[in-house]
Amino acid sequence: MAVGKNKRLSKRKGNKKKVVDPFTKKEWYDIKAPSMFTVREVGKTLVTRTTGTKIASDALKGRVYECSLADLNDDENAFRKFKLICEDVQGKYCYTNFHGMDITRDKLCSLVRKWQTLIEAYVDVKTTDGYLLRVFCIGFTKKVNKQVKKTSYAQSSQIRAIRKKMVDIMTKEVNTEDLKSFVVKLIPDSIGKDIEKECADIYPLKDVHIRKVKVLKKPKFDVSKLMDLHGEIGGAVDESGEAITGGAGEFIEPEIQDAV
């Protein structure tokens, strides 16, 4: 075979592409949790810098962050996980909103045992501010005082009655509140305690929890509502992303610039 006939054998010069570290094109943004939680700055997220038509804020919007309640509220309640979705970017801050709640698998496995009845219920319900949520509840039957019998199984009629009560309480708690008030109720799990109290006359229950919350539908995005959720006035921020303090409707005079 004549040399130079096969194109793949011939070596081409200057064909090597210069390897650039992708992290040189990235920048960090702070994730801000809503005002329902005590720890507001949850963490940081990475995104490619704005180049041409690819805008960094568009890449950040819609990102979902999963955080433990122990990190959000600085306590020991680590088995509950909250999902926060980035809805707006201002300065170097990602403003998030509630996107769902779940409990860890190890906690769920520790609750399920033999010789008792597991009762579950779920309901699709709308908040006063237009969020459609699917709320799941879980509970277990327990032994009464001085019970000799090994098992504590509920009859199918009792299970139906308990499930109906669970659905009624969850509907009542969500229907009458907006999303912010509902999340405030989720943090101490007060709904689970109410269900436990209400169902005691049907069959005594224990370990009643709101197992999961899904956001099915959202109202149209409104910046001012998101800022209210974060406890800041209608979205007025400076270059660093910090909120500009001032009363509602108060005129904020712009700074004098050296050059235009």
N, C-alpha and C positions, 0 to 999 in steps of 0.2 A: 504493500500500500504506500502510495506516494505521500511524503510528509507535507502537511499543510492542506490536504484535501478534507480531512475530518475536522469539522469546526469545533467539536467538543474537546479535541486534543490540544488545539492551539491555545496558548495562554494569553489572556488579555490583560493589559496593564491598566492600572487605575480603576479597577472594577470594585475594589473593596469600599464598603460604605463605612463612614466614620461612626463608631458606636458612641451614642450619647446616653448618659445616665438619665432615665425617665423622671427621676425625682427632682432634677433641676428645673423641670417645667411645672412642678406642683406647688401649691400653697395651702396653708392650714387655715381652717375656719373653726370658730368656737360654736359649740352646740348649746343653745339656751332652752331650758325646760320651762313650761308654763308656771305661773305663780302659785299653783296648788301645792307644789313641792318646795321643800325647804332649801335643797341644794339646787341652785339655778343653772350653774355652769356644769353640764354633765360631762363633757369631754371635747375632743377635737376631731375634725374630719378633714380628709385630704381630697383635693380636686385639682385638675389641670387648669392652668392659668387661661384667662380669656385670650384667644388668638383668632382673629378674623371673625367669622360668623359663629364660632363655637364659644358661647358665653358660659363662664364658670357658674353663675347663679342658676342657670337653666339645668346644669348637670347636678346641682345640689338639691333643687326642689324635687320633692317626691321621695327622697331617701328616707328609709325607716330605720330608726335606732332602737335597739332593745336594751332596756336598763332595769336593773334590780331595784326594788323599792327601798332596799337597805342603802343603796348608793344615793337615791333621790331624796330620801328623808333622814339620812344619817342615823338609822336605828338597826335593830337586829332582825327585822322582818324581811329575811332574804329570799323567801320562797315565792314571792309574788313578782312577776316581771311585767313591766309596762312598755308598750311600744309607742314611740314618739315619731311623728312624720314631719319632715322639714317643709314648711309651707311658704316661707318668705326669707329672703336674704337681704340684710341691710348692713353695710360696712363689712366687717369681718365676723358677723354673727348670723347663725342659722336659727331662725325662730321656729320652734316646733309646736305641734298640737297633739292632743291625745289621739292614738290610732288603734289601741287595743290593749287587752290585759290577759295574762295567762298565769298559771302556777307551774312551778318546776315539776319535772317528771318524778324526781326522788320524793318530793312531798306527797304527790298523788299516790305513789306506790306504797308509801308508809301508812296511808289512811286505809287502803283496801286490805281487809282481813277476812278470815273465815268466821262463821257463826253469827253473821249479821247481814242485814239487807242494805244494799246500796240503792239509793233513790236519786235519779237525775231528772232535770227539767230544763227546758229552754224556751225563750220567747223573743219574738221580734217586736220591738217597741220604739216609738219615736219620742225624742226629747222636745222640750218647748221651743228650742232654737233650730229644729229641723234636722237633727242627726238621727238616722235610722240605725239602731243598735240591735245586735243579737246577743242576749245575755244567757249564759249557761250557769246552772246551779247544781251542786252536789251535796248529798247528806247521807248519814248512816244511822241506823237504829242502834240504840244502846240498852244495856241491862238496867232494870229499875232497882231501887234499893232493896237489899236482902233477897235478891233473886237467886234461886237455887238452880233453876234450869240453865243448861249450858248455852243454848242458842237464844237469840233475840230476833226472830224473823217476823216481819210484818205481813199481814194478810194482803191479798191483792186489792181489796176494797180500801184498806188503809193507805196503801201505796198511792192509789189513784187520788184519794182525798188529800194526801200530803203534797202530791205533785200539783194538784189544782191550787192549793194554798200557796205553793212556791211561785207559780205563774202569776197569781193575783197580786202577791206582794211585790214581785219584781216589776210588774206592769205599773203598779201604783207609784213605786219609788222613782221610776224613770220618767213616766208620763208627766209628772208634776214639776220636774226639775229641768234646768238647762244642763249642757254637757259639763260645765265647770263644777256645778253643785253635785252632779252624779259622781264625778271623779273624786271629789272630796269625801263622799260616802264610801267609795271603793277602798280608799286608803286604810281606814281602820276596820273594814269589812263589817260595817254596822248592819247591812241588809241580811247577811248570814245569821247574825244574832237575833234579828227580828223574826226570821223564818223559824229558827230553833224555838223561840218563845211561843210563837203562834201555833206551831204543830205539836207542842207538848201534850195537849189534851187528846190528840189522835193516837200518837205513839211517840215516846221520848226519843229525841234525836241528839246526835253529837257530831262534831266536825263538819258543820254546815258552812260551806264557802261558796262565794261566786267564783266558779272555776275558770271561766273565760268570758271575755267581752270582745266582740268583733264590731267594727264600724262598717256597715253595709253601704250606706249612702250619706253624702255630706251636702249641706247647702252650698250655694255659690260662694266662692272665696271672697272674703271682705277683710282688707288690711286692718281697718279700725277695730274690728271685732277681735282679731288676732292680737293686736296691741293691748286691748282691754284684758285679754286672757293673760298677757304677760305683765299686766299692771303698769303699762306705759301709755302716754297720751298719743293719740292718732298717728303714730308712725314717725314722729319728728326725731331724727337722730343726727349726730354729727358725723364727721369723716371717719372716726374710729369705730362707729357703730353704737356709741353710748347714747342713751335716751336723753333728749334735751328736756330739762324740767321746766314746768310752767303750768299755769292753770288752764282749764279747758277754754278755748276760744281766745286765749291771750296772744297778742301779737308778739312774735319773736323777731327782733331786728337782725338782718343779716350782717355778718362782719364786713368791715371795709377791706377791700382787696388792694394790694400794691399795684398789680397790673392785671389787665383783662386779657 
